[in-house]
Amino acid sequence: MELPDVQSSLPEVRINLTRVGVKNVQKLVEVARPGKRPVIFISNFDVFVDLPGSLKGANLSRNFEVIDDVLQQAIDGDVNEIEELCSAVARKLLDRHEYAERTEVRMRSKFMVRRETPVSETGCHEVVNVHARAIAQRNEGNPIIRKSIGAEVTGMTACPCAQNIMKDHALHVLENLGVEEDKIATFLEEVPMATHNQRGRGFLCIEIDDDQHISLEKIIKILKDSMSARIYELLKRGDESYVVMEAHKNPRFVEDCVREMARKVIAQFRELPGDSVVTIKQTNEESIHQHNAYAERKATIAELVSEMDKGTL
């Protein structure tokens, strides 16, 4: 006896649902790279479709099938970037869920990056949180797809305000000791003053059309270079000295980090279409306060270019 298709029956309350699907589907994602070793991501997927009021439920098993199909494509070398992987899943979901007008795929991944420390060149690893998303909208057989790629990395910031206070104190102490004015200036130029530090968490994500490409490596580099200094899992003495000096020679507020990211985004990706959306966030975990400092900016490439060209950013 054939069982009834319960999902296709009429619901008691006939309203449309914006998102129906599965969350936290864990997969190991292997993305092939020409001439290089494949990149491995430990990933969680959220997969959704919209549901019309005429259907009781969505066939969720199709979501798992689509993910597995596209992951196999990635292993076979047909998918080169994780945001492209999300686009492929979103597109296939429209094929499998014929009643859906919109599909959405979110991917959160752990990406292991190998690095070397700045002085001793000691090898170490760093985990970067990678975010990707794709939204497909049905459009007469040719879906409109928007995708995004982003990352969150950790760095170090040094507070400019407290540093100025300490610099003023050092200036008066040296003057009282009879140190000559030019030597004081040289000393303060060479040796940055103490200040309190923060562990900063920077987030940068760029949303683009499906035919555009964004380098994940460039996004990660922008994030790292927008704080006071990079940090490392393993540091020798020379490395530790370098990182501390680098941070204190480059003090930045949380607001400075976001603005620097925006500046670097335009420098790297100015040629992207103007409607590409940039989301920047910075959270600094304070060392002398119990709260965190936070700044954010969300804008299109066109808006950022316009502001920078006018000198307002």
Rosetta silent file (secondary structure, phi, psi, omega in degrees, C-alpha in Angstrom):
SEQUENCE: MELPDVQSSLPEVRINLTRVGVKNVQKLVEVARPGKRPVIFISNFDVFVDLPGSLKGANLSRNFEVIDDVLQQAIDGDVNEIEELCSAVARKLLDRHEYAERTEVRMRSKFMVRRETPVSETGCHEVVNVHARAIAQRNEGNPIIRKSIGAEVTGMTACPCAQNIMKDHALHVLENLGVEEDKIATFLEEVPMATHNQRGRGFLCIEIDDDQHISLEKIIKILKDSMSARIYELLKRGDESYVVMEAHKNPRFVEDCVREMARKVIAQFRELPGDSVVTIKQTNEESIHQHNAYAERKATIAELVSEMDKGTL
SCORE:     score description
SCORE:     0.000 S_00000001
   1 L     0.000  128.504 -178.348    0.000    0.000    0.000 S_00000001
   2 L   -77.947  129.308 -179.806    1.424    3.371   -1.039 S_00000001
   3 L   -75.998  146.862  179.331    1.756    5.817    1.844 S_00000001
   4 L   -70.469  150.188  176.333    0.270    9.311    1.403 S_00000001
   5 L   -85.345   93.895 -174.137    2.592   12.264    0.764 S_00000001
   6 H   -64.572  -37.773 -178.158    1.894   14.182    3.966 S_00000001
   7 H   -59.508  -30.671 -176.137    4.119   17.133    3.023 S_00000001
   8 H   -85.936   -2.828  179.878    1.974   17.807   -0.062 S_00000001
   9 L   -76.694  167.340 -179.612   -1.284   17.931    1.869 S_00000001
  10 L   -78.356  135.460  176.107   -3.023   21.171    2.806 S_00000001
  11 L   -77.784  160.930  176.810   -2.046   22.726    6.146 S_00000001
  12 L   -68.596  -39.089  178.084   -4.662   23.787    8.658 S_00000001
  13 L  -109.591  110.985 -170.915   -3.290   27.337    8.622 S_00000001
  14 L   -94.141   77.950  173.749   -2.593   28.342    5.022 S_00000001
  15 L  -123.724  151.319  176.532    0.117   31.007    5.228 S_00000001
  16 L   -72.591  148.528  176.451    3.402   31.228    3.352 S_00000001
  17 E  -115.391  135.975 -175.606    6.621   30.555    5.277 S_00000001
  18 E   -71.634  -44.912 -179.322    9.781   32.542    4.607 S_00000001
  19 E  -136.737  127.913  171.847   12.302   29.854    5.547 S_00000001
  20 E  -135.024  133.431 -179.572   11.865   26.119    5.992 S_00000001
  21 E   172.222 -147.552 -177.724   14.826   23.792    6.103 S_00000001
  22 E  -128.303  148.916  178.974   17.624   22.334    8.156 S_00000001
  23 E  -125.248  152.236  173.325   20.296   23.948   10.333 S_00000001
  24 E    61.698   44.302  173.536   23.719   22.893   11.524 S_00000001
  25 E   -82.794  114.857 -173.902   24.349   20.165    8.950 S_00000001
  26 E   -91.014  128.774 -178.917   27.983   19.220    9.555 S_00000001
  27 E  -143.160  150.309  170.427   30.154   18.327    6.566 S_00000001
  28 E   -95.631  117.620 -174.156   33.828   18.083    5.698 S_00000001
  29 E  -105.192  125.771  177.326   34.284   20.203    2.576 S_00000001
  30 E  -117.102  115.909 -178.960   37.202   19.616    0.208 S_00000001
  31 E  -108.501  120.714 -178.060   37.651   22.244   -2.505 S_00000001
  32 E   -71.885  147.599  175.304   40.069   21.395   -5.303 S_00000001
  33 E  -132.101  128.716 -178.645   42.683   23.938   -6.464 S_00000001
  34 L   -59.040  123.272  176.386   44.551   23.655   -9.785 S_00000001
  35 L    76.784    2.542 -178.570   48.180   22.778   -9.135 S_00000001
  36 E  -131.937  167.753  174.340   47.808   22.926   -5.366 S_00000001
  37 E   -68.112  147.080  178.067   46.651   20.727   -2.537 S_00000001
  38 E   -64.021  151.597  177.202   42.882   20.871   -1.939 S_00000001
  39 E   -91.726  132.684 -178.768   41.597   23.183    0.764 S_00000001
  40 E  -107.894  129.534  177.045   39.770   21.458    3.617 S_00000001
  41 E  -122.261  130.586  170.009   36.973   23.212    5.527 S_00000001
  42 E   -89.408  111.460 -162.765   35.188   21.830    8.589 S_00000001
  43 E  -126.166  150.329  169.993   31.744   23.244    7.840 S_00000001
  44 E  -118.777  134.141  179.927   28.221   23.697    9.139 S_00000001
  45 E  -113.505  141.473  163.353   25.382   24.356    6.684 S_00000001
  46 E  -115.870  127.724 -174.705   21.989   26.003    7.102 S_00000001
  47 E  -129.810  126.115 -175.040   19.754   25.299    4.097 S_00000001
  48 E  -134.834  152.297  166.170   16.334   26.881    3.532 S_00000001
  49 E  -131.529  159.129  171.004   13.545   27.200    0.979 S_00000001
  50 E   -84.814  159.528 -174.474   10.385   29.253    1.125 S_00000001
  51 E  -134.224  125.197  178.793    7.114   27.327    1.373 S_00000001
  52 L   -71.136  157.835 -178.868    3.735   28.299   -0.069 S_00000001
  53 L   -66.834  -10.577 -178.757    0.636   28.230    2.104 S_00000001
  54 L   -85.472   -6.868 -178.281   -0.792   25.383    0.016 S_00000001
  55 L  -116.873  137.311 -179.358    1.790   22.843    1.274 S_00000001
  56 L   -71.266  -37.031 -176.890    1.967   21.357    4.754 S_00000001
  57 L  -156.620  166.884  176.331    5.724   20.758    4.650 S_00000001
  58 L   -98.921  151.720  177.205    8.920   20.720    2.588 S_00000001
  59 L   -82.940   92.926 -171.652   10.746   17.564    1.593 S_00000001
  60 L   -72.586  -22.231  179.352   13.840   18.142    3.729 S_00000001
  61 H   -62.486  -25.637  178.455   15.669   15.014    2.616 S_00000001
  62 H   -64.791  -31.055  178.637   16.248   16.757   -0.714 S_00000001
  63 H   -61.972  -44.650  179.560   18.398   19.322    1.088 S_00000001
  64 H   -64.535  -40.901  179.849   20.819   16.647    2.269 S_00000001
  65 H   -62.066  -42.244 -178.899   20.925   15.085   -1.195 S_00000001
  66 H   -64.896  -44.922  179.409   21.765   18.414   -2.827 S_00000001
  67 H   -58.606  -46.903 -178.639   24.569   19.165   -0.359 S_00000001
  68 H   -64.222  -38.789  178.661   26.139   15.762   -0.919 S_00000001
  69 H   -61.256  -46.347 -177.201   25.858   16.117   -4.714 S_00000001
  70 H   -71.300  -36.259  176.203   27.608   19.487   -4.731 S_00000001
  71 H   -62.125  -36.356  176.716   30.290   18.375   -2.275 S_00000001
  72 H   -66.547  -36.943  175.561   31.114   15.528   -4.642 S_00000001
  73 H   -60.474  -41.183 -179.966   31.399   18.071   -7.458 S_00000001
  74 H   -63.187  -43.302  178.913   33.874   20.034   -5.324 S_00000001
  75 H   -62.931  -36.166 -179.641   35.965   16.932   -4.702 S_00000001
  76 L   -77.684   -4.191  177.146   35.933   16.211   -8.452 S_00000001
  77 L    93.003    8.512 -178.937   37.263   19.718   -9.125 S_00000001
  78 L   -85.620  -11.679  178.571   34.084   21.267  -10.553 S_00000001
  79 L  -124.840  126.559 -172.588   33.773   23.805   -7.701 S_00000001
  80 L  -107.049  -16.829 -178.130   36.719   26.103   -6.926 S_00000001
  81 L  -137.369  153.232 -176.362   35.472   28.395   -4.145 S_00000001
  82 H   -70.899  -31.984  176.250   33.229   27.887   -1.121 S_00000001
  83 H   -68.845  -31.052  174.265   30.873   30.713   -2.099 S_00000001
  84 H   -66.380  -35.818  176.141   30.576   29.007   -5.498 S_00000001
  85 H   -61.585  -44.677  178.662   29.700   25.832   -3.603 S_00000001
  86 H   -63.131  -39.514  178.066   26.891   27.679   -1.805 S_00000001
  87 H   -61.967  -42.378 -179.641   25.650   29.067   -5.138 S_00000001
  88 H   -64.336  -40.150  177.409   25.564   25.587   -6.626 S_00000001
  89 H   -64.214  -46.255 -178.961   23.570   24.262   -3.670 S_00000001
  90 H   -60.554  -40.231 -179.652   21.110   27.184   -3.841 S_00000001
  91 H   -66.362  -45.149 -179.261   20.612   26.654   -7.581 S_00000001
  92 H   -66.533  -31.581  178.484   20.039   22.893   -7.225 S_00000001
  93 H   -61.939  -37.325  176.474   17.565   23.444   -4.396 S_00000001
  94 H   -62.870  -36.577  178.563   15.325   25.358   -6.811 S_00000001
  95 H   -67.808  -39.938 -175.979   15.442   22.345   -9.154 S_00000001
  96 H   -80.629  -31.829  179.922   14.578   19.880   -6.385 S_00000001
  97 L  -106.977   85.042 -172.647   11.926   22.047   -4.655 S_00000001
  98 L   -65.356  -19.621 -179.511    9.733   22.979   -7.597 S_00000001
  99 L   -84.893  -13.420 -173.812    7.303   24.896   -5.361 S_00000001
 100 L   -83.222  141.282  173.843    9.999   27.203   -3.947 S_00000001
 101 L   -99.608  -19.558 -174.106   10.593   30.725   -5.259 S_00000001
 102 E  -145.512  137.479  174.491   13.635   31.389   -3.093 S_00000001
 103 E  -128.242  155.123 -178.398   16.428   29.292   -1.584 S_00000001
 104 E  -144.269  135.792  178.727   19.162   30.221    0.858 S_00000001
 105 E  -128.751  128.610  175.295   22.367   28.480    1.892 S_00000001
 106 E  -120.147  139.539 -178.059   24.618   29.561    4.752 S_00000001
 107 E  -133.554  127.519  175.860   27.982   27.995    5.445 S_00000001
 108 E  -119.721  126.476 -171.638   30.205   28.486    8.500 S_00000001
 109 E  -133.682  154.172  169.311   33.628   26.891    8.307 S_00000001
 110 E  -101.928  124.083 -176.595   36.882   26.444   10.164 S_00000001
 111 E  -120.757  120.270 -177.697   39.821   27.088    7.858 S_00000001
 112 E   -89.660  121.373 -179.064   43.344   26.181    9.005 S_00000001
 113 E  -111.355  129.548  176.223   46.007   28.634    7.809 S_00000001
 114 E   -90.012  133.967 -177.009   49.712   27.871    8.075 S_00000001
 115 E  -137.467  167.820  173.551   51.877   30.860    8.996 S_00000001
 116 E  -122.246  142.046  178.802   55.412   31.809   10.017 S_00000001
 117 L   -70.540  155.884 -167.583   56.325   34.117   12.893 S_00000001
 118 L   -71.191  -24.784 -175.928   57.876   37.458   11.859 S_00000001
 119 L  -109.689  -58.279 -177.078   61.409   37.076   13.296 S_00000001
 120 L   -80.122  -11.750 -178.613   62.298   33.447   13.974 S_00000001
 121 L    57.110   37.407  176.358   60.104   32.243   11.068 S_00000001
 122 L   -75.762  133.613 -179.889   58.733   29.493   13.262 S_00000001
 123 E   -75.439  138.550  176.232   55.880   27.587   11.648 S_00000001
 124 E  -153.387  169.069 -179.239   52.486   27.656   13.338 S_00000001
 125 E  -117.080  154.891  177.454   48.814   27.278   12.467 S_00000001
 126 E  -139.115  138.454  177.183   45.854   29.584   12.867 S_00000001
 127 E   -95.399  125.389  176.958   42.151   28.849   12.642 S_00000001
 128 E  -110.864  132.994  175.351   40.125   31.352   10.616 S_00000001
 129 E   -84.526  122.087 -177.597   36.327   31.417   10.762 S_00000001
 130 E  -111.759  137.851  179.921   34.962   31.590    7.216 S_00000001
 131 E  -123.692  133.651  175.322   31.400   32.576    6.307 S_00000001
 132 E  -138.407  151.641  179.368   29.700   32.059    2.947 S_00000001
 133 E  -152.621  150.700  172.706   26.114   32.478    1.796 S_00000001
 134 E  -143.054  139.834  175.593   24.072   32.283   -1.388 S_00000001
 135 E  -124.402  125.419  178.691   20.486   33.272   -2.133 S_00000001
 136 E  -112.623  131.167  178.925   18.773   32.086   -5.326 S_00000001
 137 E  -117.652  126.466 -178.680   15.558   33.683   -6.570 S_00000001
 138 L   -62.253  137.717 -175.201   13.516   31.945   -9.300 S_00000001
 139 L  -151.833   72.861  176.245   13.410   34.023  -12.494 S_00000001
 140 L    51.295   50.429  175.071   11.798   32.312  -15.522 S_00000001
 141 L    84.764   -7.341  179.118   14.296   29.462  -15.693 S_00000001
 142 L  -129.034   86.047 -172.341   17.374   31.631  -15.048 S_00000001
 143 L   -58.678  143.916  172.059   17.709   32.126  -11.268 S_00000001
 144 E   -90.840  122.430 -175.437   19.087   35.371   -9.886 S_00000001
 145 E  -122.995  130.490  170.934   21.824   34.473   -7.402 S_00000001
 146 E  -116.474  135.422 -178.764   23.648   36.672   -4.921 S_00000001
 147 E  -128.714  160.083  177.972   26.521   35.176   -2.964 S_00000001
 148 E  -142.014  150.913  177.341   28.814   36.415   -0.213 S_00000001
 149 E  -136.001  137.288 -179.111   32.169   35.422    1.210 S_00000001
 150 E  -157.214  173.273 -179.121   33.660   36.623    4.470 S_00000001
 151 E  -149.858  158.789  172.996   35.959   35.806    7.352 S_00000001
 152 E  -127.079  125.379  179.861   36.533   36.578   11.001 S_00000001
 153 E  -129.305  163.410 -178.718   40.090   36.783   12.331 S_00000001
 154 E  -110.884  138.631  176.773   41.719   37.729   15.599 S_00000001
 155 E  -145.152 -165.040 -176.661   44.395   40.365   16.055 S_00000001
 156 E  -126.043  138.836  173.515   45.758   42.844   18.605 S_00000001
 157 E  -125.755  154.172  177.889   45.001   46.512   19.105 S_00000001
 158 E  -123.311  135.396 -173.617   46.662   49.159   21.287 S_00000001
 159 L   -76.791  120.469  178.979   44.709   52.114   22.704 S_00000001
 160 H   -66.755  -35.032 -175.290   45.889   55.510   21.329 S_00000001
 161 H   -65.433  -52.909  179.579   44.300   57.522   24.137 S_00000001
 162 H   -62.389  -33.249  179.635   46.051   55.775   27.044 S_00000001
 163 H   -65.774  -39.290  177.299   49.295   55.832   25.067 S_00000001
 164 H   -63.658  -37.462  177.222   49.133   59.621   24.744 S_00000001
 165 H   -62.772  -44.941  179.843   48.650   59.882   28.515 S_00000001
 166 H   -67.854  -34.917  178.341   51.712   57.705   29.126 S_00000001
 167 H   -65.621  -41.902  177.773   53.737   59.643   26.542 S_00000001
 168 H   -63.070  -39.247  178.054   52.946   62.925   28.279 S_00000001
 169 H   -64.441  -44.780  179.830   54.009   61.407   31.616 S_00000001
 170 H   -62.971  -38.372  178.930   57.292   60.133   30.141 S_00000001
 171 H   -59.294  -46.650 -179.557   57.970   63.551   28.615 S_00000001
 172 H   -67.379  -38.528  178.800   57.714   65.287   31.996 S_00000001
 173 H   -63.108  -45.627 -179.723   59.854   62.644   33.734 S_00000001
 174 H   -65.712  -38.095  177.141   62.628   62.984   31.132 S_00000001
 175 H   -63.133  -42.339  179.565   62.474   66.776   31.303 S_00000001
 176 H   -67.316  -24.138  177.429   62.825   66.654   35.110 S_00000001
 177 L   -84.358   -1.862  176.942   65.855   64.389   34.715 S_00000001
 178 L    82.354   17.420  178.482   67.493   67.045   32.584 S_00000001
 179 L   -72.296  137.267 -177.622   67.435   65.113   29.318 S_00000001
 180 L   -65.190  149.922 -172.977   67.886   67.366   26.309 S_00000001
 181 H   -60.009  -42.157 -178.443   64.806   68.144   24.241 S_00000001
 182 H   -68.481  -33.030  177.179   66.114   66.606   20.983 S_00000001
 183 H   -70.387  -36.071  176.192   67.087   63.388   22.774 S_00000001
 184 H   -61.508  -45.584 -179.275   63.639   63.180   24.353 S_00000001
 185 H   -61.559  -41.692  179.342   62.046   63.514   20.908 S_00000001
 186 H   -65.076  -43.501 -179.805   64.330   60.809   19.493 S_00000001
 187 H   -61.269  -47.682 -177.958   63.630   58.472   22.398 S_00000001
 188 H   -67.580  -25.368  176.268   59.861   58.881   22.160 S_00000001
 189 H   -73.489  -36.547 -175.157   60.054   58.308   18.410 S_00000001
 190 H   -86.087  -32.890 -175.102   62.012   55.079   18.791 S_00000001
 191 L  -117.850  102.496  179.556   60.334   53.613   21.870 S_00000001
 192 L   -66.774  144.899 -176.372   56.512   53.683   21.840 S_00000001
 193 L   -77.314  160.055  179.095   54.908   54.229   25.209 S_00000001
 194 L   -65.307  153.884  172.266   52.915   51.673   27.152 S_00000001
 195 L  -159.045  172.485  176.317   49.153   51.459   26.742 S_00000001
 196 L   -87.915  152.067 -173.070   46.416   48.952   27.391 S_00000001
 197 E  -115.733  164.689  176.208   45.710   46.346   24.727 S_00000001
 198 E  -136.120  147.888  164.868   42.761   44.480   23.321 S_00000001
 199 E   -87.750  117.091 -176.117   42.282   41.235   21.503 S_00000001
 200 E   -98.947  142.761  174.987   40.402   42.358   18.435 S_00000001
 201 E  -119.629  110.683 -179.218   38.002   40.296   16.337 S_00000001
 202 E  -101.259  141.912  179.427   37.526   41.660   12.848 S_00000001
 203 E  -129.728  131.345  177.383   34.787   40.547   10.451 S_00000001
 204 E  -138.927  127.725  179.811   34.611   41.363    6.750 S_00000001
 205 E  -138.730  137.907 -179.807   32.054   40.026    4.278 S_00000001
 206 E  -125.347  126.186  178.666   31.375   41.068    0.666 S_00000001
 207 E  -100.605  130.027 -174.290   28.167   40.242   -1.204 S_00000001
 208 E  -138.511  171.689  172.646   28.405   40.031   -4.985 S_00000001
 209 E   -72.082  163.251 -173.425   26.621   38.711   -8.070 S_00000001
 210 L   -65.691  -23.923 -177.722   27.115   35.067   -8.946 S_00000001
 211 L   -90.374    2.119  178.872   29.490   35.831  -11.845 S_00000001
 212 L   -95.224  163.241 -179.185   31.900   37.856   -9.666 S_00000001
 213 L  -134.170  136.940  176.005   34.879   36.500   -7.713 S_00000001
 214 L  -126.379  132.775  178.414   36.402   37.524   -4.383 S_00000001
 215 L   -80.362  119.770  176.389   39.671   36.121   -3.039 S_00000001
 216 H   -61.271  -38.595  179.635   39.237   34.721    0.475 S_00000001
 217 H   -60.694  -38.139  178.429   42.978   35.151    1.029 S_00000001
 218 H   -67.598  -38.831  177.549   42.702   38.887    0.285 S_00000001
 219 H   -61.649  -45.502  179.908   39.827   39.250    2.750 S_00000001
 220 H   -61.974  -42.418 -179.713   41.861   37.538    5.477 S_00000001
 221 H   -64.152  -42.126  177.639   44.881   39.751    4.747 S_00000001
 222 H   -57.719  -45.449 -179.717   42.767   42.931    4.908 S_00000001
 223 H   -60.826  -48.181 -176.600   41.453   41.895    8.316 S_00000001
 224 H   -64.607  -38.853 -175.308   44.894   41.099    9.726 S_00000001
 225 H   -83.146   -1.325 -177.385   46.497   44.280    8.417 S_00000001
 226 L   -98.422   -3.826  174.965   43.740   46.556    9.744 S_00000001
 227 L  -100.533 -177.337 -177.857   44.486   46.050   13.437 S_00000001
 228 L   -68.136  -37.331 -179.965   47.517   47.248   15.379 S_00000001
 229 E  -160.113  154.045  171.476   49.395   43.967   14.950 S_00000001
 230 L   -76.490  156.394  175.635   48.965   40.370   13.909 S_00000001
 231 L  -121.922  160.292 -173.543   49.054   37.683   16.577 S_00000001
 232 L  -137.503  149.808  179.776   50.518   34.169   16.496 S_00000001
 233 L   -69.686  -33.297 -176.894   49.920   30.920   18.327 S_00000001
 234 L  -129.013  127.943 -178.883   53.659   30.388   18.949 S_00000001
 235 L  -133.358  129.200  166.819   56.201   33.163   19.604 S_00000001
 236 L   -81.862  173.929 -176.052   59.929   33.082   20.313 S_00000001
 237 H   -58.968  -44.816  179.281   61.446   36.004   22.255 S_00000001
 238 H   -62.579  -38.503  177.282   62.355   37.940   19.125 S_00000001
 239 H   -63.858  -43.393 -178.305   58.866   37.397   17.716 S_00000001
 240 H   -62.559  -43.424  177.557   57.244   38.540   20.945 S_00000001
 241 H   -60.641  -42.882 -178.577   59.292   41.735   20.996 S_00000001
 242 H   -62.712  -46.360 -177.173   58.409   42.414   17.372 S_00000001
 243 H   -63.992  -44.401 -179.821   54.659   41.937   17.880 S_00000001
 244 H   -63.490  -45.208  179.205   54.533   44.159   20.987 S_00000001
 245 H   -64.026  -42.452 -179.685   56.560   46.923   19.320 S_00000001
 246 H   -60.064  -44.419 -179.018   54.493   46.677   16.134 S_00000001
 247 H   -64.766  -42.998 -175.411   51.227   47.040   18.041 S_00000001
 248 H   -79.051  -18.036  171.978   52.395   50.000   20.122 S_00000001
 249 H   -82.236  -10.299 -175.355   53.835   51.800   17.103 S_00000001
 250 L  -133.613   57.950 -177.461   50.443   51.429   15.412 S_00000001
 251 L   -66.404  141.551 -179.525   47.776   52.194   18.031 S_00000001
 252 L  -145.997  136.996  168.499   44.191   52.021   16.785 S_00000001
 253 L   -74.153  166.866  176.032   40.716   52.540   18.164 S_00000001
 254 H   -60.336  -35.378  178.581   37.988   50.082   17.229 S_00000001
 255 H   -66.313  -37.441  178.868   36.678   52.756   14.848 S_00000001
 256 H   -60.752  -39.400 -178.266   40.105   53.030   13.197 S_00000001
 257 H   -62.354  -45.244 -179.431   40.091   49.309   12.433 S_00000001
 258 H   -64.332  -42.649 -179.545   36.741   49.455   10.631 S_00000001
 259 H   -67.568  -36.353  177.655   37.762   52.516    8.617 S_00000001
 260 H   -67.402  -39.134  175.622   41.077   50.941    7.686 S_00000001
 261 H   -60.341  -44.450  179.810   39.280   47.795    6.501 S_00000001
 262 H   -60.409  -42.910  179.298   36.980   49.936    4.369 S_00000001
 263 H   -61.978  -43.568 -179.198   39.978   51.744    2.855 S_00000001
 264 H   -69.952  -34.315  176.516   41.723   48.476    2.031 S_00000001
 265 H   -59.984  -46.056 -179.994   38.528   46.970    0.557 S_00000001
 266 H   -65.805  -38.388  178.516   38.290   49.855   -1.909 S_00000001
 267 H   -63.206  -36.909 -176.983   41.996   49.571   -2.715 S_00000001
 268 H   -88.082  -36.324 -168.348   41.622   45.846   -3.475 S_00000001
 269 H  -125.437   27.872 -177.123   38.100   45.593   -4.882 S_00000001
 270 L   -58.872  -28.763 -175.886   37.262   49.015   -6.322 S_00000001
 271 L   -80.498   -2.694  176.288   36.407   47.454   -9.702 S_00000001
 272 L   -64.429  154.624  175.535   33.539   45.391   -8.262 S_00000001
 273 L   -54.433  146.072 -175.115   30.011   46.431   -9.318 S_00000001
 274 L   -60.790  -24.565 -178.605   28.744   49.388   -7.293 S_00000001
 275 L   -86.872    3.673  174.440   25.897   47.386   -5.746 S_00000001
 276 L   -63.297  134.572 -172.851   28.298   44.909   -4.092 S_00000001
 277 E  -103.689  128.756 -179.596   27.598   45.069   -0.347 S_00000001
 278 E  -110.163  127.110  175.472   30.413   45.311    2.194 S_00000001
 279 E  -118.137  123.371 -177.614   29.840   44.439    5.858 S_00000001
 280 E  -126.507  132.449  178.044   32.610   45.296    8.329 S_00000001
 281 E  -138.605  143.635  175.259   32.583   44.651   12.076 S_00000001
 282 E  -138.497  128.119  175.379   35.223   44.993   14.758 S_00000001
 283 E  -120.340  123.220  177.592   34.946   43.904   18.399 S_00000001
 284 E  -109.049  120.462  179.964   37.752   44.751   20.820 S_00000001
 285 E   -85.018  104.144 -172.314   37.826   42.823   24.093 S_00000001
 286 E   -65.338  146.879  178.463   39.046   45.427   26.560 S_00000001
 287 L   -95.751  -25.075 -177.952   41.771   44.632   29.081 S_00000001
 288 L  -111.780    5.551  175.866   41.040   47.395   31.623 S_00000001
 289 L  -127.670  163.264  175.765   37.248   47.425   31.279 S_00000001
 290 L   -91.320   -7.597  178.924   34.592   44.764   31.671 S_00000001
 291 L  -101.447  170.346  174.175   32.884   45.792   28.444 S_00000001
 292 E  -108.731  149.769  173.815   33.905   45.370   24.812 S_00000001
 293 E   -94.201  145.663 -173.464   34.305   48.142   22.238 S_00000001
 294 E  -144.849  142.051  172.952   32.446   47.705   18.936 S_00000001
 295 E  -145.498  153.326 -175.447   32.178   49.426   15.552 S_00000001
 296 E  -152.086  149.590  170.037   30.417   48.458   12.323 S_00000001
 297 E  -146.323  133.756  173.474   29.814   49.670    8.789 S_00000001
 298 E  -128.436  124.741 -176.520   27.582   48.235    6.083 S_00000001
 299 E  -161.355  164.342  172.293   27.548   49.923    2.678 S_00000001
 300 E   -81.624  161.813  175.144   27.782   49.308   -1.032 S_00000001
 301 H   -56.873  -41.746 -179.004   31.072   49.652   -2.864 S_00000001
 302 H   -61.167  -41.389  179.926   29.628   52.722   -4.617 S_00000001
 303 H   -65.294  -43.112 -179.776   28.796   54.390   -1.305 S_00000001
 304 H   -65.443  -43.192  179.580   32.263   53.759    0.130 S_00000001
 305 H   -61.175  -43.685 -179.529   33.995   55.018   -3.015 S_00000001
 306 H   -61.367  -44.776 -179.694   31.874   58.160   -2.993 S_00000001
 307 H   -65.119  -42.780 -178.586   32.657   58.903    0.668 S_00000001
 308 H   -68.824  -38.379  177.826   36.362   58.284    0.268 S_00000001
 309 H   -64.393  -28.608  177.726   36.586   60.374   -2.867 S_00000001
 310 L   -86.257   -5.180  179.071   34.975   63.218   -0.925 S_00000001
 311 L    76.529   23.109 -178.122   37.456   62.708    1.904 S_00000001
 312 L   -95.621   -2.873 -178.070   34.788   61.875    4.487 S_00000001
 313 L  -125.806    0.000    0.000   36.200   58.475    5.473 S_00000001
